[in-house]
């Protein structure tokens, strides 16, 4: 009986972990002023997660169970949910409102640069240097976030807050999985020999670094491409009054 339970839970652990984050995504979605953007960026990150999982992560980082073998539904949901949350978490938690800034004239060039950085990191870090692909997950959003911050200094604080919040969310999600499952879930599904072997309260350091990088880069890119800026609510009210 216990063996059947463990086998069943092992099959659904990835899906369950993702679903634990749905209430926060839903709360942000209902309060958001740009829900379409949350969905759009979620789809982009979801598709990216599937592509990376198919070509890289499943070979050298981990091997999670999927409820439908060969269909990376959980990976898409992970990217969709975390990508959407990353674009909204700073505004949601910092009590700020969205305002439109003049879009930088070279934003299209930056989009191309972002794509180039991502592809180049996977080629250099994985194909040439033979590093674990998790580092090719971590480095691109960090580089993108730093690059955007150099152009839009006002986004740096937003991006740091977003990165920290996504890292905390990932930590809570993975900690919950450790409590729910009776089996050592990380040793069952992560390729431990390929990791640094550094744990933060039982959570692999790589997972936390990736979560921070995702939040840091996603918030930065979203605000930059959309031409948005976050301002404190009281300042926003003052600006509206002054215009009157």
C-alpha positions in Angstrom: 0.0 0.0 0.0 2.8 2.4 1.0 4.7 1.5 -2.2 1.7 2.3 -4.3 1.2 5.6 -2.5 4.8 6.6 -3.1 4.7 5.6 -6.7 1.5 7.7 -7.2 2.9 10.7 -5.4 6.2 10.5 -7.4 4.2 10.7 -10.6 2.4 13.8 -9.6 5.0 15.7 -7.6 6.0 18.1 -10.5 2.3 18.9 -11.3 1.5 19.3 -7.6 4.4 21.7 -7.1 3.3 23.9 -10.0 -0.3 23.9 -8.8 0.7 25.1 -5.4 1.6 28.5 -7.1 -1.8 28.9 -8.9 -3.5 30.8 -6.1 -0.8 33.5 -6.1 -1.0 33.7 -9.9 -4.8 34.0 -9.8 -4.7 36.7 -7.1 -2.2 38.7 -9.2 -4.2 38.1 -12.4 -7.4 39.4 -10.8 -5.7 42.6 -9.5 -3.6 43.2 -12.6 -4.2 46.1 -15.0 -2.6 44.2 -17.9 -3.9 40.6 -17.7 -3.3 40.1 -21.4 0.4 40.8 -20.9 0.5 38.3 -18.0 -0.9 35.6 -20.3 1.3 36.5 -23.2 4.5 36.5 -21.2 3.4 33.3 -19.5 2.9 31.6 -22.8 6.3 32.8 -24.0 8.0 31.5 -20.9 6.0 28.3 -21.0 7.1 27.5 -24.5 10.7 28.3 -23.6 10.5 26.0 -20.6 9.3 23.1 -22.9 12.0 23.7 -25.4 14.8 23.9 -22.8 13.5 20.8 -21.1 13.3 18.8 -24.3 16.8 19.7 -25.6 18.8 20.1 -22.4 17.4 19.8 -18.8 16.2 16.2 -19.0 19.6 15.0 -20.0 21.9 16.6 -17.4 19.8 18.3 -14.7 16.8 16.3 -13.6 14.3 13.7 -14.8 10.8 14.4 -13.4 7.8 12.3 -14.0 5.1 13.7 -16.3 1.5 12.7 -16.0 1.5 12.2 -19.8 4.8 10.6 -20.8 6.4 12.6 -23.6 4.1 15.6 -23.1 5.8 18.4 -21.2 2.6 19.8 -19.7 4.2 20.5 -16.3 7.1 22.4 -17.8 4.8 24.6 -19.8 2.7 25.3 -16.7 5.8 26.1 -14.7 7.0 28.6 -17.3 3.5 30.0 -17.7 2.8 30.5 -14.0 6.3 31.7 -12.9 6.7 33.9 -16.0 3.3 35.6 -15.4 4.0 36.1 -11.7 7.5 37.5 -12.5 5.9 40.3 -14.6 3.5 41.4 -11.8 5.1 40.5 -8.5 6.8 43.8 -7.9 3.7 45.9 -8.5 1.6 43.4 -6.5 3.8 43.5 -3.4 5.4 47.0 -3.5 2.1 48.8 -3.5 2.9 50.6 -6.7 0.9 51.5 -9.8 1.8 51.4 -13.4 2.5 54.4 -15.6 3.5 54.7 -19.2 7.0 55.9 -20.0 8.3 56.8 -23.5 9.5 53.6 -25.0 13.2 53.5 -25.7 13.8 53.8 -29.5 16.0 50.7 -29.6 13.7 48.3 -27.8 13.4 46.0 -30.9 17.1 45.8 -31.0 17.1 44.8 -27.3 14.6 42.0 -28.1 17.0 40.6 -30.6 19.9 40.9 -28.2 17.9 39.1 -25.5 17.4 36.2 -27.9 21.0 36.2 -29.0 22.2 36.2 -25.3 20.0 33.2 -24.5 21.1 31.1 -27.5 24.8 32.1 -27.1 24.7 31.1 -23.4 23.4 27.6 -24.2 26.0 27.1 -27.0 28.9 28.4 -25.0 28.1 27.1 -21.5 26.7 23.7 -22.5 27.9 22.8 -25.9 31.5 24.2 -25.7 32.3 24.3 -21.9 30.2 21.2 -21.1 28.6 22.8 -18.0 25.3 21.7 -16.6 22.5 23.3 -18.5 21.1 24.8 -15.4 23.8 27.5 -15.7 22.5 28.3 -19.1 19.1 28.8 -17.5 20.5 31.2 -14.9 23.0 33.3 -16.8 20.8 34.7 -19.7 18.1 36.4 -17.5 20.7 37.8 -15.3 22.6 39.3 -18.2 19.3 40.6 -19.7 18.3 42.2 -16.4 21.7 43.9 -16.0 21.6 45.1 -19.6 18.2 46.6 -19.2 19.1 48.2 -15.9 21.9 50.0 -17.5 19.4 51.6 -19.9 16.5 52.0 -17.5 18.0 52.7 -14.0 14.5 53.0 -12.6 13.9 49.3 -13.2 16.7 47.9 -11.1 15.0 48.0 -7.8 11.8 46.5 -9.3 13.8 43.7 -10.8 15.7 42.9 -7.5 12.4 42.8 -5.6 10.9 40.5 -8.3 13.9 38.2 -8.2 13.8 37.9 -4.4 10.1 37.2 -4.4 10.3 34.6 -7.1 13.2 32.9 -5.2 11.1 32.9 -2.0 8.1 31.5 -3.9 10.3 28.7 -5.4 11.8 28.0 -1.9 8.3 27.7 -0.4 7.0 25.5 -3.2 10.0 23.1 -3.0 9.9 23.0 0.8 6.2 22.1 0.7 7.0 19.2 -1.7 9.6 18.0 0.8 7.0 18.0 3.5 4.2 16.4 1.4 6.3 13.5 0.0 7.6 10.7 2.1 10.4 10.0 -0.4 13.6 12.1 -0.8 12.2 13.9 -3.8 15.4 15.7 -4.8 17.5 12.6 -4.8 14.8 10.8 -6.8 14.5 13.3 -9.6 17.5 15.6 -9.7 20.8 14.4 -11.0 22.7 15.0 -7.8 26.1 14.2 -9.3 25.8 17.1 -11.7 24.8 19.7 -9.0 27.1 21.7 -6.7 25.9 19.8 -3.7 25.0 23.0 -1.8 21.6 23.0 -0.1 19.7 25.9 1.6 17.5 24.3 4.2 17.3 21.2 2.0 16.7 23.0 -1.3 19.4 22.8 -4.1 21.2 26.1 -4.5 20.8 25.9 -8.3 17.0 26.0 -8.0 17.1 29.2 -5.9 19.6 30.9 -8.2 17.4 30.1 -11.2 14.3 31.4 -9.5 16.0 34.7 -8.7 17.4 35.0 -12.2 14.0 34.4 -13.7 12.3 37.0 -11.6 15.1 39.5 -12.0 15.2 39.2 -15.8 11.5 38.7 -16.5 10.3 41.8 -14.6 13.1 43.9 -16.2 12.3 42.8 -19.8 8.5 43.1 -19.4 8.7 46.7 -18.1 11.3 47.7 -20.7 9.5 46.3 -23.7 6.1 47.6 -22.6 7.5 51.0 -21.8 6.0 50.8 -18.3 7.3 52.2 -15.1 6.2 51.7 -11.5 5.6 54.7 -9.3 4.4 54.9 -5.7 0.7 55.4 -5.3 1.0 58.6 -3.4 3.3 60.1 -6.1 0.8 58.9 -8.8 -2.0 60.8 -7.0 0.1 63.9 -6.7 1.0 63.8 -10.4 -2.7 63.5 -11.3 -3.6 66.4 -9.1 -0.9 68.6 -10.5 -2.1 67.9 -14.1 -5.5 69.1 -13.1 
